[in-house]
Amino acid sequence: MRRALIWLGIGTVVALGLVAALALPRVRALSSLGAGYVAKQMCSCIFVDGREYASCRPDIPPSMDRVEAEVLATPPGVRAVVRFLAEREARWSPDTGCTLY
């Protein structure tokens, strides 16, 4: 009985590891997409519209609360991060506006 429980536990850990490994590329891709969206929207709001960070952040959907954003001074832009998964940057230029990098 005890040996069966040990093997059941090992099997469960292996199955969970396999599911996590298969899901990781999709989670990273979606995180990169979300970080890019937040970086571009915040950059456009701050540098194109001329609004403050505090008034721009509520424009981002609540489903993207895990995406952190910070305003960059040089070059002017916004960097958005989903911790451990993705990072995107949008830079502002007077000629082209905000562009993702």
N, CA, C and O atoms as a GROMACS GRO file, in nm:
protein
  404
    1MET      N    1   0.082  -0.119   0.000
    1MET     CA    2   0.000   0.000   0.000
    1MET      C    3   0.087   0.126   0.000
    1MET      O    4   0.063   0.219  -0.077
    2ARG      N    5   0.187   0.127   0.087
    2ARG     CA    6   0.273   0.243   0.097
    2ARG      C    7   0.352   0.264  -0.032
    2ARG      O    8   0.366   0.378  -0.079
    3ARG      N    9   0.401   0.156  -0.090
    3ARG     CA   10   0.477   0.163  -0.215
    3ARG      C   11   0.388   0.217  -0.328
    3ARG      O   12   0.435   0.294  -0.412
    4ALA      N   13   0.263   0.177  -0.331
    4ALA     CA   14   0.169   0.226  -0.433
    4ALA      C   15   0.148   0.376  -0.419
    4ALA      O   16   0.141   0.447  -0.519
    5LEU      N   17   0.138   0.425  -0.297
    5LEU     CA   18   0.121   0.570  -0.275
    5LEU      C   19   0.244   0.649  -0.318
    5LEU      O   20   0.232   0.759  -0.371
    6ILE      N   21   0.360   0.592  -0.296
    6ILE     CA   22   0.484   0.659  -0.339
    6ILE      C   23   0.487   0.670  -0.490
    6ILE      O   24   0.518   0.776  -0.544
    7TRP      N   25   0.453   0.560  -0.560
    7TRP     CA   26   0.452   0.563  -0.707
    7TRP      C   27   0.344   0.657  -0.760
    7TRP      O   28   0.363   0.722  -0.862
    8LEU      N   29   0.233   0.663  -0.692
    8LEU     CA   30   0.126   0.756  -0.731
    8LEU      C   31   0.175   0.901  -0.717
    8LEU      O   32   0.149   0.984  -0.804
    9GLY      N   33   0.244   0.930  -0.609
    9GLY     CA   34   0.300   1.064  -0.589
    9GLY      C   35   0.403   1.099  -0.694
    9GLY      O   36   0.403   1.211  -0.746
   10ILE      N   37   0.491   1.006  -0.726
   10ILE     CA   38   0.593   1.029  -0.830
   10ILE      C   39   0.526   1.051  -0.965
   10ILE      O   40   0.565   1.141  -1.040
   11GLY      N   41   0.426   0.970  -0.996
   11GLY     CA   42   0.354   0.985  -1.123
   11GLY      C   43   0.285   1.120  -1.132
   11GLY      O   44   0.283   1.182  -1.239
   12THR      N   45   0.228   1.164  -1.022
   12THR     CA   46   0.162   1.295  -1.020
   12THR      C   47   0.261   1.408  -1.043
   12THR      O   48   0.233   1.500  -1.120
   13VAL      N   49   0.376   1.401  -0.979
   13VAL     CA   50   0.478   1.504  -0.996
   13VAL      C   51   0.529   1.507  -1.140
   13VAL      O   52   0.546   1.614  -1.198
   14VAL      N   53   0.552   1.389  -1.198
   14VAL     CA   54   0.598   1.381  -1.337
   14VAL      C   55   0.492   1.437  -1.432
   14VAL      O   56   0.525   1.511  -1.524
   15ALA      N   57   0.366   1.404  -1.409
   15ALA     CA   58   0.257   1.453  -1.495
   15ALA      C   59   0.245   1.605  -1.486
   15ALA      O   60   0.229   1.672  -1.588
   16LEU      N   61   0.253   1.658  -1.366
   16LEU     CA   62   0.246   1.804  -1.349
   16LEU      C   63   0.364   1.873  -1.415
   16LEU      O   64   0.348   1.979  -1.475
   17GLY      N   65   0.482   1.815  -1.404
   17GLY     CA   66   0.600   1.871  -1.470
   17GLY      C   67   0.586   1.871  -1.621
   17GLY      O   68   0.625   1.967  -1.688
   18LEU      N   69   0.531   1.765  -1.676
   18LEU     CA   70   0.509   1.755  -1.820
   18LEU      C   71   0.407   1.859  -1.867
   18LEU      O   72   0.429   1.925  -1.969
   19VAL      N   73   0.299   1.875  -1.795
   19VAL     CA   74   0.198   1.975  -1.830
   19VAL      C   75   0.258   2.115  -1.824
   19VAL      O   76   0.235   2.196  -1.914
   20ALA      N   77   0.335   2.144  -1.721
   20ALA     CA   78   0.399   2.275  -1.709
   20ALA      C   79   0.496   2.299  -1.824
   20ALA      O   80   0.501   2.409  -1.879
   21ALA      N   81   0.574   2.200  -1.860
   21ALA     CA   82   0.671   2.215  -1.970
   21ALA      C   83   0.601   2.238  -2.103
   21ALA      O   84   0.650   2.314  -2.186
   22LEU      N   85   0.488   2.173  -2.124
   22LEU     CA   86   0.414   2.192  -2.248
   22LEU      C   87   0.342   2.327  -2.253
   22LEU      O   88   0.327   2.385  -2.360
   23ALA      N   89   0.300   2.378  -2.138
   23ALA     CA   90   0.226   2.504  -2.133
   23ALA      C   91   0.318   2.626  -2.134
   23ALA      O   92   0.275   2.735  -2.171
   24LEU      N   93   0.443   2.611  -2.093
   24LEU     CA   94   0.534   2.725  -2.079
   24LEU      C   95   0.552   2.807  -2.206
   24LEU      O   96   0.548   2.930  -2.197
   25PRO      N   97   0.572   2.748  -2.324
   25PRO     CA   98   0.587   2.832  -2.444
   25PRO      C   99   0.464   2.919  -2.472
   25PRO      O  100   0.478   3.035  -2.512
   26ARG      N  101   0.346   2.866  -2.452
   26ARG     CA  102   0.224   2.944  -2.474
   26ARG      C  103   0.212   3.055  -2.370
   26ARG      O  104   0.173   3.167  -2.404
   27VAL      N  105   0.243   3.026  -2.246
   27VAL     CA  106   0.235   3.126  -2.141
   27VAL      C  107   0.335   3.239  -2.169
   27VAL      O  108   0.303   3.356  -2.151
   28ARG      N  109   0.455   3.204  -2.214
   28ARG     CA  110   0.555   3.306  -2.248
   28ARG      C  111   0.510   3.392  -2.365
   28ARG      O  112   0.527   3.514  -2.364
   29ALA      N  113   0.452   3.330  -2.467
   29ALA     CA  114   0.404   3.404  -2.584
   29ALA      C  115   0.292   3.501  -2.545
   29ALA      O  116   0.293   3.616  -2.588
   30LEU      N  117   0.198   3.456  -2.464
   30LEU     CA  118   0.090   3.544  -2.420
   30LEU      C  119   0.141   3.654  -2.328
   30LEU      O  120   0.090   3.766  -2.331
   31SER      N  121   0.241   3.623  -2.247
   31SER     CA  122   0.300   3.725  -2.159
   31SER      C  123   0.371   3.831  -2.241
   31SER      O  124   0.363   3.950  -2.209
   32SER      N  125   0.440   3.790  -2.345
   32SER     CA  126   0.508   3.886  -2.432
   32SER      C  127   0.406   3.975  -2.504
   32SER      O  128   0.428   4.095  -2.519
   33LEU      N  129   0.298   3.916  -2.547
   33LEU     CA  130   0.191   3.992  -2.612
   33LEU      C  131   0.132   4.096  -2.516
   33LEU      O  132   0.113   4.212  -2.553
   34GLY      N  133   0.104   4.053  -2.394
   34GLY     CA  134   0.048   4.145  -2.294
   34GLY      C  135   0.145   4.256  -2.257
   34GLY      O  136   0.105   4.371  -2.242
   35ALA      N  137   0.272   4.221  -2.241
   35ALA     CA  138   0.373   4.323  -2.208
   35ALA      C  139   0.387   4.423  -2.321
   35ALA      O  140   0.402   4.543  -2.297
   36GLY      N  141   0.383   4.375  -2.445
   36GLY     CA  142   0.391   4.465  -2.560
   36GLY      C  143   0.272   4.559  -2.567
   36GLY      O  144   0.287   4.678  -2.596
   37TYR      N  145   0.154   4.506  -2.539
   37TYR     CA  146   0.034   4.588  -2.539
   37TYR      C  147   0.044   4.700  -2.436
   37TYR      O  148   0.017   4.816  -2.465
   38VAL      N  149   0.083   4.663  -2.314
   38VAL     CA  150   0.092   4.763  -2.206
   38VAL      C  151   0.200   4.866  -2.238
   38VAL      O  152   0.178   4.985  -2.218
   39ALA      N  153   0.315   4.822  -2.286
   39ALA     CA  154   0.424   4.915  -2.319
   39ALA      C  155   0.378   5.016  -2.425
   39ALA      O  156   0.400   5.136  -2.411
   40LYS      N  157   0.315   4.967  -2.531
   40LYS     CA  158   0.271   5.055  -2.640
   40LYS      C  159   0.161   5.150  -2.596
   40LYS      O  160   0.166   5.269  -2.627
   41GLN      N  161   0.063   5.100  -2.523
   41GLN     CA  162  -0.048   5.183  -2.479
   41GLN      C  163  -0.001   5.291  -2.382
   41GLN      O  164  -0.040   5.407  -2.393
   42MET      N  165   0.083   5.252  -2.287
   42MET     CA  166   0.132   5.349  -2.189
   42MET      C  167   0.222   5.452  -2.255
   42MET      O  168   0.216   5.571  -2.222
   43CYS      N  169   0.306   5.408  -2.348
   43CYS     CA  170   0.394   5.500  -2.420
   43CYS      C  171   0.312   5.603  -2.498
   43CYS      O  172   0.340   5.722  -2.491
   44SER      N  173   0.212   5.557  -2.570
   44SER     CA  174   0.129   5.647  -2.648
   44SER      C  175   0.053   5.744  -2.558
   44SER      O  176   0.040   5.862  -2.589
   45CYS      N  177   0.003   5.693  -2.448
   45CYS     CA  178  -0.072   5.776  -2.355
   45CYS      C  179   0.016   5.886  -2.294
   45CYS      O  180  -0.026   6.002  -2.284
   46ILE      N  181   0.136   5.848  -2.255
   46ILE     CA  182   0.225   5.944  -2.186
   46ILE      C  183   0.291   6.039  -2.284
   46ILE      O  184   0.288   6.161  -2.264
   47PHE      N  185   0.352   5.985  -2.390
   47PHE     CA  186   0.435   6.069  -2.478
   47PHE      C  187   0.358   6.131  -2.594
   47PHE      O  188   0.395   6.239  -2.641
   48VAL      N  189   0.253   6.067  -2.642
   48VAL     CA  190   0.176   6.122  -2.753
   48VAL      C  191   0.062   6.210  -2.700
   48VAL      O  192   0.044   6.323  -2.745
   49ASP      N  193  -0.014   6.156  -2.603
   49ASP     CA  194  -0.126   6.232  -2.547
   49ASP      C  195  -0.082   6.334  -2.442
   49ASP      O  196  -0.156   6.429  -2.414
   50GLY      N  197   0.037   6.316  -2.385
   50GLY     CA  198   0.087   6.410  -2.285
   50GLY      C  199   0.023   6.396  -2.149
   50GLY      O  200   0.019   6.492  -2.072
   51ARG      N  201  -0.028   6.276  -2.117
   51ARG     CA  202  -0.091   6.254  -1.987
   51ARG      C  203   0.010   6.199  -1.887
   51ARG      O  204   0.119   6.156  -1.925
   52GLU      N  205  -0.026   6.202  -1.760
   52GLU     CA  206   0.058   6.149  -1.653
   52GLU      C  207   0.040   5.998  -1.641
   52GLU      O  208  -0.064   5.944  -1.681
   53TYR      N  209   0.141   5.931  -1.586
   53TYR     CA  210   0.136   5.786  -1.567
   53TYR      C  211   0.011   5.745  -1.490
   53TYR      O  212  -0.058   5.651  -1.528
   54ALA      N  213  -0.017   5.816  -1.383
   54ALA     CA  214  -0.131   5.781  -1.296
   54ALA      C  215  -0.264   5.788  -1.370
   54ALA      O  216  -0.356   5.713  -1.336
   55SER      N  217  -0.277   5.875  -1.468
   55SER     CA  218  -0.403   5.883  -1.541
   55SER      C  219  -0.408   5.783  -1.657
   55SER      O  220  -0.516   5.754  -1.709
   56CYS      N  221  -0.293   5.731  -1.697
   56CYS     CA  222  -0.289   5.634  -1.807
   56CYS      C  223  -0.312   5.490  -1.761
   56CYS      O  224  -0.375   5.412  -1.831
   57ARG      N  225  -0.262   5.456  -1.644
   57ARG     CA  226  -0.268   5.317  -1.597
   57ARG      C  227  -0.412   5.263  -1.590
   57ARG      O  228  -0.432   5.146  -1.624
   58PRO      N  229  -0.511   5.342  -1.548
   58PRO     CA  230  -0.649   5.288  -1.547
   58PRO      C  231  -0.703   5.253  -1.685
   58PRO      O  232  -0.802   5.181  -1.695
   59ASP      N  233  -0.641   5.302  -1.792
   59ASP     CA  234  -0.684   5.268  -1.928
   59ASP      C  235  -0.650   5.123  -1.965
   59ASP      O  236  -0.707   5.067  -2.058
   60ILE      N  237  -0.557   5.063  -1.892
   60ILE     CA  238  -0.516   4.925  -1.918
   60ILE      C  239  -0.618   4.832  -1.854
   60ILE      O  240  -0.657   4.853  -1.739
   61PRO      N  241  -0.663   4.728  -1.925
   61PRO     CA  242  -0.764   4.636  -1.869
   61PRO      C  243  -0.716   4.570  -1.739
   61PRO      O  244  -0.597   4.541  -1.724
   62PRO      N  245  -0.809   4.547  -1.646
   62PRO     CA  246  -0.772   4.484  -1.518
   62PRO      C  247  -0.709   4.345  -1.536
   62PRO      O  248  -0.634   4.301  -1.448
   63SER      N  249  -0.736   4.278  -1.646
   63SER     CA  250  -0.677   4.146  -1.668
   63SER      C  251  -0.526   4.154  -1.686
   63SER      O  252  -0.458   4.051  -1.683
   64MET      N  253  -0.473   4.274  -1.706
   64MET     CA  254  -0.329   4.292  -1.726
   64MET      C  255  -0.262   4.357  -1.605
   64MET      O  256  -0.159   4.424  -1.619
   65ASP      N  257  -0.320   4.338  -1.488
   65ASP     CA  258  -0.263   4.396  -1.366
   65ASP      C  259  -0.126   4.340  -1.331
   65ASP      O  260  -0.050   4.405  -1.260
   66ARG      N  261  -0.094   4.220  -1.379
   66ARG     CA  262   0.036   4.160  -1.348
   66ARG      C  263   0.149   4.218  -1.432
   66ARG      O  264   0.267   4.192  -1.406
   67VAL      N  265   0.114   4.295  -1.533
   67VAL     CA  266   0.215   4.357  -1.618
   67VAL      C  267   0.258   4.488  -1.551
   67VAL      O  268   0.178   4.580  -1.534
   68GLU      N  269   0.385   4.494  -1.515
   68GLU     CA  270   0.439   4.614  -1.452
   68GLU      C  271   0.495   4.705  -1.561
   68GLU      O  272   0.554   4.658  -1.659
   69ALA      N  273   0.477   4.835  -1.545
   69ALA     CA  274   0.526   4.930  -1.645
   69ALA      C  275   0.606   5.039  -1.576
   69ALA      O  276   0.573   5.083  -1.466
   70GLU      N  277   0.714   5.082  -1.644
   70GLU     CA  278   0.793   5.192  -1.592
   70GLU      C  279   0.830   5.285  -1.707
   70GLU      O  280   0.857   5.240  -1.818
   71VAL      N  281   0.828   5.414  -1.678
   71VAL     CA  282   0.861   5.514  -1.779
   71VAL      C  283   1.013   5.527  -1.786
   71VAL      O  284   1.080   5.538  -1.684
   72LEU      N  285   1.065   5.526  -1.908
   72LEU     CA  286   1.208   5.539  -1.930
   72LEU      C  287   1.240   5.684  -1.971
   72LEU      O  288   1.164   5.746  -2.046
   73ALA      N  289   1.350   5.736  -1.920
   73ALA     CA  290   1.390   5.872  -1.955
   73ALA      C  291   1.472   5.875  -2.083
   73ALA      O  292   1.447   5.957  -2.172
   74THR      N  293   1.570   5.786  -2.093
   74THR     CA  294   1.657   5.785  -2.209
   74THR      C  295   1.673   5.644  -2.262
   74THR      O  296   1.724   5.560  -2.187
   75PRO      N  297   1.634   5.613  -2.381
   75PRO     CA  298   1.550   5.692  -2.468
   75PRO      C  299   1.408   5.700  -2.411
   75PRO      O  300   1.368   5.612  -2.336
   76PRO      N  301   1.334   5.804  -2.446
   76PRO     CA  302   1.200   5.816  -2.389
   76PRO      C  303   1.113   5.699  -2.433
   76PRO      O  304   1.108   5.664  -2.551
   77GLY      N  305   1.044   5.640  -2.337
   77GLY     CA  306   0.960   5.526  -2.368
   77GLY      C  307   0.907   5.461  -2.242
   77GLY      O  308   0.914   5.517  -2.133
   78VAL      N  309   0.855   5.342  -2.260
   78VAL     CA  310   0.799   5.265  -2.148
   78VAL      C  311   0.847   5.121  -2.160
   78VAL      O  312   0.847   5.063  -2.269
   79ARG      N  313   0.887   5.064  -2.047
   79ARG     CA  314   0.926   4.923  -2.041
   79ARG      C  315   0.820   4.850  -1.959
   79ARG      O  316   0.788   4.892  -1.848
   80ALA      N  317   0.767   4.742  -2.014
   80ALA     CA  318   0.666   4.662  -1.945
   80ALA      C  319   0.720   4.522  -1.920
   80ALA      O  320   0.786   4.465  -2.007
   81VAL      N  321   0.692   4.469  -1.802
   81VAL     CA  322   0.750   4.340  -1.761
   81VAL      C  323   0.643   4.252  -1.698
   81VAL      O  324   0.564   4.296  -1.615
   82VAL      N  325   0.643   4.124  -1.741
   82VAL     CA  326   0.572   4.019  -1.669
   82VAL      C  327   0.683   3.938  -1.605
   82VAL      O  328   0.758   3.868  -1.674
   83ARG      N  329   0.695   3.946  -1.476
   83ARG     CA  330   0.810   3.887  -1.406
   83ARG      C  331   0.837   3.743  -1.447
   83ARG      O  332   0.747   3.659  -1.452
   84PHE      N  333   0.964   3.716  -1.476
   84PHE     CA  334   1.017   3.585  -1.511
   84PHE      C  335   0.970   3.531  -1.646
   84PHE      O  336   1.009   3.422  -1.686
   85LEU      N  337   0.885   3.606  -1.718
   85LEU     CA  338   0.830   3.553  -1.842
   85LEU      C  339   0.856   3.640  -1.964
   85LEU      O  340   0.895   3.589  -2.069
   86ALA      N  341   0.836   3.771  -1.952
   86ALA     CA  342   0.846   3.856  -2.072
   86ALA      C  343   0.880   3.999  -2.034
   86ALA      O  344   0.851   4.046  -1.924
   87GLU      N  345   0.943   4.067  -2.132
   87GLU     CA  346   0.975   4.209  -2.116
   87GLU      C  347   0.968   4.272  -2.255
   87GLU      O  348   1.026   4.220  -2.350
   88ARG      N  349   0.898   4.384  -2.266
   88ARG     CA  350   0.888   4.455  -2.393
   88ARG      C  351   0.910   4.603  -2.367
   88ARG      O  352   0.885   4.652  -2.256
   89GLU      N  353   0.955   4.673  -2.468
   89GLU     CA  354   0.982   4.816  -2.456
   89GLU      C  355   0.923   4.890  -2.576
   89GLU      O  356   0.935   4.844  -2.690
   90ALA      N  357   0.861   5.002  -2.548
   90ALA     CA  358   0.811   5.090  -2.654
   90ALA      C  359   0.886   5.222  -2.639
   90ALA      O  360   0.889   5.281  -2.531
   91ARG      N  361   0.945   5.267  -2.748
   91ARG     CA  362   1.023   5.392  -2.746
   91ARG      C  363   0.951   5.499  -2.827
   91ARG      O  364   0.889   5.471  -2.930
   92TRP      N  365   0.960   5.622  -2.779
   92TRP     CA  366   0.895   5.734  -2.844
   92TRP      C  367   0.994   5.810  -2.931
   92TRP      O  368   1.109   5.833  -2.892
   93SER      N  369   0.948   5.849  -3.049
   93SER     CA  370   1.025   5.933  -3.140
   93SER      C  371   0.930   6.039  -3.195
   93SER      O  372   0.814   6.008  -3.223
   94PRO      N  373   0.978   6.163  -3.210
   94PRO     CA  374   0.888   6.266  -3.263
   94PRO      C  375   0.841   6.236  -3.406
   94PRO      O  376   0.736   6.284  -3.448
   95ASP      N  377   0.919   6.157  -3.480
   95ASP     CA  378   0.882   6.125  -3.618
   95ASP      C  379   0.780   6.012  -3.629
   95ASP      O  380   0.688   6.018  -3.711
   96THR      N  381   0.798   5.909  -3.547
   96THR     CA  382   0.714   5.788  -3.562
   96THR      C  383   0.621   5.762  -3.445
   96THR      O  384   0.540   5.669  -3.452
   97GLY      N  385   0.628   5.839  -3.339
   97GLY     CA  386   0.548   5.811  -3.220
   97GLY      C  387   0.609   5.698  -3.141
   97GLY      O  388   0.732   5.690  -3.130
   98CYS      N  389   0.527   5.611  -3.086
   98CYS     CA  390   0.575   5.499  -3.005
   98CYS      C  391   0.586   5.372  -3.088
   98CYS      O  392   0.492   5.335  -3.158
   99THR      N  393   0.700   5.307  -3.078
   99THR     CA  394   0.728   5.185  -3.154
   99THR      C  395   0.777   5.077  -3.059
   99THR      O  396   0.859   5.103  -2.971
  100LEU      N  397   0.727   4.954  -3.077
  100LEU     CA  398   0.771   4.842  -2.993
  100LEU      C  399   0.909   4.794  -3.037
  100LEU      O  400   0.942   4.792  -3.155
  101TYR      N  401   0.989   4.756  -2.937
  101TYR     CA  402   1.121   4.696  -2.961
  101TYR      C  403   1.130   4.564  -2.891
  101TYR      O  404   1.232   4.497  -2.898
   0.00000   0.00000   0.00000
